[in-house]
Amino acid sequence: MRRSLISNPNKSPLLQRLLRKAPATNKEMENRMKWTNVLYKAEGLRVKDDEDMLRSSLKEWGDQSENIVEKMQK
């Protein structure tokens, strides 16, 4: 299930921090992010906004980098 960062800001700590810093401009920022994603999707570009997939790929990247460091130290 795809979830947007805008539709579910409670799961995105980065978005929460940004919204707390500039509460006056948070609606404008949300609209800009929504429209940017919509335009990218309309052009056929992949928009990577699924948090679960991003977390899993980040975890895999971290595991790979740890393995590389371990191999280099041997």
N, C-alpha and C positions, 0 to 999 in steps of 0.2 A: 504494500500500500504506500503510495507516494504522499508525502506530507511536505508542505511548503514551510519555510522558516517563518513566513509572515502569518500563515494560518494558525501556527502553533508556536508563539513566541516563548511559551513557558519552557520549552525544551532546548532553547538556544541561549546559552549564557552570554554569548557575544552580543546577540541582538538585545537582550535584556539590559546589558551595560550601556549600549548605545542609546536605548530609549530612555534610560534614567539620566544620562548626561544631557540630552537635549530633548526634554519633553515637548517643547514648543514646535519642534520640527519633526516629531516622530511620525505624524500622519503623512507628511510630504515624503519622508524617507520610505515609508511602507509603500506608498503609491508608486514611487519611482522604481523600487525593487520589483513590485508586481508587474509593472509595465515592461521593464527590462526582460524579465523572465518570459512574459507572453510574446514579446517581439522575437526573442531568441528561438522560442519554440516554433513560432510561425515561419521563421527562416529555415527551420529544419535542424538547428543546432541542438545538441544535447545539453540540457540544463541539469546539473548534478545538485539536486536539492533534496534528495532522500537522505535524511539524517542517519538512518540505520546503515545504509550502504556506505556512507561516508565514514562512519565510525569503524565499520569492519575493515574497510580498505586502509584506514589510518593505522589500525591495530596490526594488520598484515605488514604494512610498510615498516612499522616499528620493530616487529619481530625479525624482518629481513635485515634491517640495519644492525640489530644486536648480533645476529648470526655472522654478519660480515666482520664486525669488530672482533668477535671471538676468534674467527679464523685468522685474522690478521695478527692477533697477539700470539698465536701458536708458532 
